[in-house]
């Protein structure tokens, strides 16, 4: 298919056609006919009609579109929702609208990436991901995410963890992220293999039944008396795709428990356990205490990062060391731990020598 636009309209298709287009768009179950995929068809006169599948049940409309329309700026996605160009079962809907199975989503013609535009995991990344599996059964997959790998593709990022895993595990067509980790953060990340598992895990996160324990290397000496940071967080407007979060009394509730693990001469290894799950929560709370994370390019100073980079510490020193959650099928508590990667281990070794 050489046409840079995918032009679909309402209709029915063969099982082979469905499987083909599901492989191209993991989030899509579309009603279409092969004859309507003409290279000469004008994208201006065509629309997309997407049917919500089981594993997308209860997903927000904006998240559904962001996942499906890879490479399309979020500002454009929110604009077409706001203008009513996106319809759910023929009606206007807000970004936070929760979708249901068999809902029909109308999407206006947009420039979508071709399959060739999408990154493919190289052999080295494939091997690393296969070795990173920490736990797997028929419902869930937990991997030790690599630092520097985004959890999903987006603006400027062709390939993320979820796309790479789907590429090397075609046997898992319903694989979905249950939560997020920052690009620079390594460690435990949980994925669901089915819609039922995703809903169960999402509910567990919402009910705060999931415990996530991080290890963070922070600048300076962490104050022994600071064991809980309770400071509301307000997410700022994104500029050029950049997210930034600030302490604000008008922000959302945010609490993080901290515990010293090891003290070095000019840094401290701490355990951080977020009680709430806000964007950049640990990073912002640590910086607010006066001990920003080593290697943090948003909440630490350039001079501080340069000092640590000179001794070989160049990554964001945040690692999701452990996750505990009720299994979506059995309800029994599942505990998964992740070892440090070589860069994090080396950072601690370098500090131990310096200390």
Backbone torsions as a table, in degrees:
resi	resn	phi	psi	omega
1	UNK	NA	109.8	-175.7
2	UNK	-92.9	-20.7	179.3
3	UNK	-61.4	125.6	-178.8
4	UNK	-69.1	-11.1	177.8
5	UNK	-106.2	142.4	171.1
6	UNK	-100.5	115.9	-174.3
7	UNK	-110.6	108.2	-178.4
8	UNK	-116.4	151.5	170.3
9	UNK	-144.6	170.5	-170.9
10	UNK	-64.3	140.9	-179.7
11	UNK	167.5	-165.2	177.9
12	UNK	-125.0	158.0	-179.5
13	UNK	-141.7	168.4	-179.9
14	UNK	-74.7	164.1	177.8
15	UNK	-59.8	-40.0	179.5
16	UNK	-63.3	-41.2	178.2
17	UNK	-61.4	-44.2	-178.8
18	UNK	-60.5	-48.0	-179.3
19	UNK	-62.0	-37.7	-179.8
20	UNK	-62.7	-47.6	-175.8
21	UNK	-77.7	-25.0	172.0
22	UNK	-65.4	-36.6	179.4
23	UNK	-67.0	-29.2	178.6
24	UNK	-80.4	-42.6	-179.0
25	UNK	-121.5	95.3	-174.7
26	UNK	-56.5	-26.6	-175.9
27	UNK	-92.2	0.4	-167.5
28	UNK	-105.0	132.2	162.3
29	UNK	-125.3	99.0	-170.6
30	UNK	-106.8	150.9	174.9
31	UNK	-98.0	116.1	-174.0
32	UNK	-158.7	168.2	171.9
33	UNK	-122.8	149.3	-179.4
34	UNK	-62.7	-33.9	-178.0
35	UNK	-66.9	-22.5	-178.7
36	UNK	-84.1	-3.1	179.2
37	UNK	-92.4	48.3	-177.2
38	UNK	-79.2	136.6	179.7
39	UNK	-66.3	-20.1	-178.4
40	UNK	-91.1	-4.8	-178.0
41	UNK	-71.4	132.2	-178.0
42	UNK	-74.8	126.8	178.8
43	UNK	-65.0	-22.5	-179.2
44	UNK	-71.1	-21.0	-177.0
45	UNK	-104.1	7.8	-177.0
46	UNK	-124.3	159.9	178.8
47	UNK	-134.9	168.4	172.8
48	UNK	-103.1	138.0	171.5
49	UNK	-125.9	112.4	-173.9
50	UNK	-111.6	137.0	178.4
51	UNK	-103.8	129.8	-178.3
52	UNK	-71.6	127.4	179.6
53	UNK	-93.9	176.4	-175.5
54	UNK	-59.5	-42.7	-176.2
55	UNK	-75.8	-2.3	175.0
56	UNK	-104.6	-0.5	-178.8
57	UNK	-56.8	133.4	179.2
58	UNK	72.1	10.8	175.0
59	UNK	-78.8	143.9	177.5
60	UNK	-66.6	148.1	-179.8
61	UNK	-60.1	-44.1	-178.3
62	UNK	-64.8	-40.9	178.4
63	UNK	-65.4	-38.3	177.1
64	UNK	-58.0	-47.3	-177.4
65	UNK	-71.6	-38.6	178.5
66	UNK	-61.8	-41.6	179.0
67	UNK	-67.5	-38.6	-176.6
68	UNK	-78.3	-43.7	-174.7
69	UNK	-90.7	62.2	-179.3
70	UNK	-58.5	133.0	178.2
71	UNK	89.8	-13.2	177.8
72	UNK	-85.5	127.6	-178.5
73	UNK	-55.9	140.3	179.7
74	UNK	-60.4	-34.4	180.0
75	UNK	-60.0	-37.7	178.6
76	UNK	-69.7	-40.2	179.4
77	UNK	-61.6	-46.0	179.2
78	UNK	-67.5	-29.8	180.0
79	UNK	-68.1	-44.5	-178.2
80	UNK	-70.8	-27.5	174.0
81	UNK	-69.0	-47.3	-176.8
82	UNK	-62.1	-37.7	-178.4
83	UNK	-79.2	-5.8	179.4
84	UNK	82.7	11.9	177.8
85	UNK	-73.9	-22.0	172.8
86	UNK	-95.5	131.2	180.0
87	UNK	-126.7	143.2	174.7
88	UNK	-113.2	113.0	-176.1
89	UNK	54.5	39.2	176.1
90	UNK	83.5	0.3	-177.1
91	UNK	-119.4	154.2	174.2
92	UNK	-65.7	152.7	179.7
93	UNK	-148.5	154.0	178.6
94	UNK	-87.0	160.8	-178.3
95	UNK	-55.9	-34.9	-176.4
96	UNK	-85.5	3.1	179.4
97	UNK	-57.8	130.4	179.7
98	UNK	-87.2	124.6	-178.1
99	UNK	-81.2	156.7	177.2
100	UNK	-126.6	157.5	179.6
101	UNK	-54.7	134.8	178.2
102	UNK	76.7	3.5	169.6
103	UNK	-59.9	144.4	177.0
104	UNK	-107.2	120.7	-178.2
105	UNK	-102.4	120.7	176.3
106	UNK	-93.9	126.4	179.6
107	UNK	-122.9	130.0	179.8
108	UNK	-69.2	163.3	179.6
109	UNK	-58.2	128.8	179.3
110	UNK	-140.6	159.0	175.6
111	UNK	-76.5	113.1	179.0
112	UNK	-108.8	148.3	178.6
113	UNK	-68.2	141.1	174.5
114	UNK	-76.3	163.5	177.0
115	UNK	-55.2	-31.9	-179.6
116	UNK	-69.0	-24.0	-179.7
117	UNK	-71.3	-23.5	-173.6
118	UNK	-81.5	134.0	-179.6
119	UNK	-66.6	152.0	175.8
120	UNK	-119.8	135.9	-178.9
121	UNK	-66.3	131.3	176.7
122	UNK	-72.5	172.4	-176.6
123	UNK	-61.3	-39.6	-179.6
124	UNK	-63.8	-45.2	179.3
125	UNK	-64.9	-40.3	178.2
126	UNK	-57.8	-45.7	-179.9
127	UNK	-64.1	-42.4	179.8
128	UNK	-62.8	-41.6	-179.8
129	UNK	-68.0	-39.4	178.2
130	UNK	-64.5	-34.5	178.6
131	UNK	-78.9	-14.3	-174.5
132	UNK	-87.4	-4.5	-178.5
133	UNK	-65.6	123.5	-179.1
134	UNK	-98.6	-34.0	-179.7
135	UNK	-157.1	142.2	176.7
136	UNK	-154.9	134.8	168.3
137	UNK	-140.5	-162.4	-175.2
138	UNK	-76.8	-4.7	-178.1
139	UNK	-114.0	-35.6	-172.6
140	UNK	-135.0	160.1	175.5
141	UNK	-136.9	128.5	177.0
142	UNK	-121.8	126.3	-179.6
143	UNK	-124.1	160.7	176.0
144	UNK	-94.0	96.2	-174.4
145	UNK	-64.7	141.8	178.4
146	UNK	-78.3	139.1	172.1
147	UNK	-65.8	134.4	-179.2
148	UNK	96.9	-8.5	178.6
149	UNK	-103.3	117.9	177.2
150	UNK	-65.7	152.7	-178.8
151	UNK	-73.9	-26.2	175.3
152	UNK	-151.4	158.9	179.4
153	UNK	-71.0	163.9	-179.7
154	UNK	-178.4	-156.2	-179.9
155	UNK	-59.7	118.1	179.0
156	UNK	80.4	-3.3	-179.9
157	UNK	-126.5	106.7	-178.2
158	UNK	-77.3	-32.1	-171.9
159	UNK	-132.4	124.1	175.3
160	UNK	-118.4	-178.3	-179.0
161	UNK	-56.5	-48.1	-174.9
162	UNK	-65.5	-40.6	179.0
163	UNK	-66.3	-40.2	-179.8
164	UNK	-65.4	-42.4	180.0
165	UNK	-65.6	-40.1	178.0
166	UNK	-64.1	-34.9	-178.9
167	UNK	-67.9	-38.8	-177.8
168	UNK	-92.0	-9.4	177.5
169	UNK	-127.4	68.2	179.8
170	UNK	-64.0	-11.1	177.5
171	UNK	-77.1	-2.9	-178.2
172	UNK	-120.7	69.7	-176.0
173	UNK	-65.7	-22.8	-177.0
174	UNK	-100.1	12.4	-176.5
175	UNK	-60.4	128.3	-177.3
176	UNK	-138.0	145.7	170.7
177	UNK	-70.2	141.1	177.0
178	UNK	-102.0	-29.0	176.7
179	UNK	-148.7	-177.3	-175.2
180	UNK	-123.6	157.5	167.3
181	UNK	-131.6	144.9	176.1
182	UNK	-60.4	155.3	-178.0
183	UNK	-54.7	-41.1	-176.9
184	UNK	-80.7	-11.9	-177.5
185	UNK	-83.7	138.4	175.7
186	UNK	-106.9	171.5	172.2
187	UNK	112.0	-163.1	-170.3
188	UNK	-62.5	126.0	171.0
189	UNK	-137.6	134.6	-173.2
190	UNK	-101.7	134.5	176.5
191	UNK	-126.2	147.8	179.3
192	UNK	-101.8	142.6	-179.8
193	UNK	-94.7	-10.0	-177.7
194	UNK	-145.8	162.6	177.4
195	UNK	-61.8	-38.7	179.3
196	UNK	-63.6	-42.5	179.0
197	UNK	-66.1	-41.1	179.8
198	UNK	-61.8	-43.9	-179.9
199	UNK	-64.9	-41.5	179.4
200	UNK	-63.7	-43.1	179.9
201	UNK	-70.4	-37.9	177.8
202	UNK	-61.5	-42.0	177.6
203	UNK	-64.4	-36.7	178.5
204	UNK	-65.5	-40.5	176.8
205	UNK	-64.3	-43.6	-178.7
206	UNK	-63.4	-35.9	-179.6
207	UNK	-84.9	3.6	-179.7
208	UNK	59.0	38.7	175.8
209	UNK	-92.9	-3.1	179.9
210	UNK	-100.4	130.5	178.2
211	UNK	-109.7	125.4	177.2
212	UNK	-119.0	126.9	-178.7
213	UNK	-117.2	123.9	-178.5
214	UNK	-111.6	153.9	168.4
215	UNK	-114.3	130.7	-177.4
216	UNK	-132.4	137.3	174.2
217	UNK	-98.3	117.7	-175.8
218	UNK	-114.3	158.2	-179.1
219	UNK	-76.2	135.7	174.3
220	UNK	80.6	-166.2	-179.3
221	UNK	-97.6	119.1	-179.9
222	UNK	-69.6	131.2	179.5
223	UNK	-63.9	124.2	-177.3
224	UNK	-59.6	-30.6	-176.9
225	UNK	-76.4	-12.4	-178.6
226	UNK	-91.1	100.1	178.7
227	UNK	-112.6	-13.6	178.1
228	UNK	-144.5	128.1	173.6
229	UNK	-109.1	120.4	-179.3
230	UNK	-120.1	93.2	-176.1
231	UNK	-145.4	121.0	-177.7
232	UNK	-62.3	147.8	-177.5
233	UNK	-120.5	139.0	179.4
234	UNK	-123.5	121.5	-179.6
235	UNK	-81.1	125.1	-178.2
236	UNK	-82.6	160.4	178.4
237	UNK	-61.4	139.0	-178.8
238	UNK	-74.7	137.3	177.1
239	UNK	-124.5	115.7	-179.5
240	UNK	61.6	32.1	179.4
241	UNK	83.6	-0.5	-177.8
242	UNK	-87.3	128.9	174.9
243	UNK	-97.3	140.8	175.1
244	UNK	-145.8	140.1	-177.3
245	UNK	-123.7	141.9	-178.5
246	UNK	-131.0	153.8	173.0
247	UNK	-69.5	129.6	-178.9
248	UNK	-156.4	134.1	178.5
249	UNK	-62.7	-25.9	-179.4
250	UNK	-86.8	-2.2	-177.5
251	UNK	-80.3	-174.1	-179.2
252	UNK	-84.0	150.3	178.8
253	UNK	-54.4	135.1	179.3
254	UNK	-149.3	124.1	-180.0
255	UNK	-135.0	137.0	179.1
256	UNK	-135.4	130.8	174.6
257	UNK	-90.1	137.7	179.2
258	UNK	-125.7	147.9	178.7
259	UNK	-147.9	132.8	179.9
260	UNK	-74.1	131.0	176.0
261	UNK	-100.3	-48.2	-178.9
262	UNK	-154.4	137.5	179.0
263	UNK	-102.4	130.5	174.7
264	UNK	-110.3	179.7	-177.7
265	UNK	-63.1	-43.4	-176.7
266	UNK	-128.6	18.6	179.9
267	UNK	-157.9	166.0	179.9
268	UNK	-137.2	134.1	172.0
269	UNK	-91.2	119.5	-177.5
270	UNK	-121.5	155.2	170.1
271	UNK	-96.5	132.0	179.6
272	UNK	-123.9	126.2	179.6
273	UNK	-123.8	101.7	-179.9
274	UNK	-70.0	129.5	175.9
275	UNK	-82.4	-37.4	174.0
276	UNK	-107.2	171.8	-176.6
277	UNK	-125.2	67.7	-179.6
278	UNK	-92.4	156.0	177.6
279	UNK	-59.0	130.6	176.9
280	UNK	58.7	22.8	-172.1
281	UNK	-55.6	-52.7	-177.8
282	UNK	-62.4	-42.3	-177.5
283	UNK	-63.6	-44.3	-178.8
284	UNK	-71.1	-42.7	179.8
285	UNK	-63.6	-40.6	179.1
286	UNK	-64.6	-42.8	178.7
287	UNK	-64.0	-36.8	-179.7
288	UNK	-64.9	-34.6	176.9
289	UNK	-69.6	-20.5	-177.3
290	UNK	104.2	10.0	-179.4
291	UNK	-129.1	72.2	-179.8
292	UNK	-63.5	158.4	-179.5
293	UNK	-69.1	140.3	175.1
294	UNK	-63.6	131.1	178.2
295	UNK	83.2	6.8	-179.6
296	UNK	-82.9	113.5	-176.3
297	UNK	-84.1	-1.9	178.8
298	UNK	-105.5	-41.2	-170.6
299	UNK	-117.0	3.2	173.0
300	UNK	-113.9	161.9	-179.6
301	UNK	-82.8	154.1	178.9
302	UNK	-62.8	-38.2	-179.8
303	UNK	-63.0	-43.1	179.9
304	UNK	-63.3	-44.9	179.4
305	UNK	-63.6	-35.5	179.2
306	UNK	-64.2	-40.3	179.5
307	UNK	-58.6	-45.8	-179.2
308	UNK	-73.7	-33.1	179.3
309	UNK	-64.4	-32.1	-179.1
310	UNK	-63.9	-26.1	177.9
311	UNK	-98.6	7.6	174.0
312	UNK	102.0	9.0	179.8
313	UNK	-102.7	104.4	-172.3
314	UNK	-121.0	-6.1	-177.9
315	UNK	-97.8	161.7	170.6
316	UNK	-66.9	119.5	-173.7
317	UNK	-89.2	68.6	177.0
318	UNK	-134.9	127.8	-174.4
319	UNK	-135.8	125.9	176.2
320	UNK	-79.6	92.8	-169.9
321	UNK	-77.9	-27.7	-175.2
322	UNK	-154.9	145.9	173.8
323	UNK	-136.9	136.9	178.0
324	UNK	-126.4	131.8	-177.0
325	UNK	-156.4	153.0	175.6
326	UNK	-74.0	129.9	-179.5
327	UNK	-62.2	131.1	-175.2
328	UNK	-63.0	-18.3	-179.2
329	UNK	-100.7	-45.2	-175.4
330	UNK	-96.8	-22.8	-176.9
331	UNK	81.5	-7.4	180.0
332	UNK	-75.5	146.9	-178.5
333	UNK	-68.8	129.6	177.5
334	UNK	-108.5	129.0	179.0
335	UNK	-119.4	123.8	-179.6
336	UNK	-128.4	134.8	178.8
337	UNK	-120.1	155.1	-179.1
338	UNK	-130.7	131.7	178.4
339	UNK	-75.5	157.1	175.2
340	UNK	-63.5	151.6	170.5
341	UNK	-82.8	175.8	-174.9
342	UNK	-63.7	-34.7	-178.5
343	UNK	-68.1	-40.5	179.5
344	UNK	-69.5	-42.1	178.1
345	UNK	-61.9	-42.3	179.3
346	UNK	-64.3	-38.8	179.2
347	UNK	-58.9	-45.4	180.0
348	UNK	-66.3	-36.3	178.8
349	UNK	-65.5	-41.0	179.8
350	UNK	-64.7	-39.3	178.9
351	UNK	-70.7	-36.0	179.0
352	UNK	-61.8	-39.4	178.6
353	UNK	-66.6	-44.4	-179.1
354	UNK	-66.9	-35.3	-177.1
355	UNK	-75.6	NA	NA
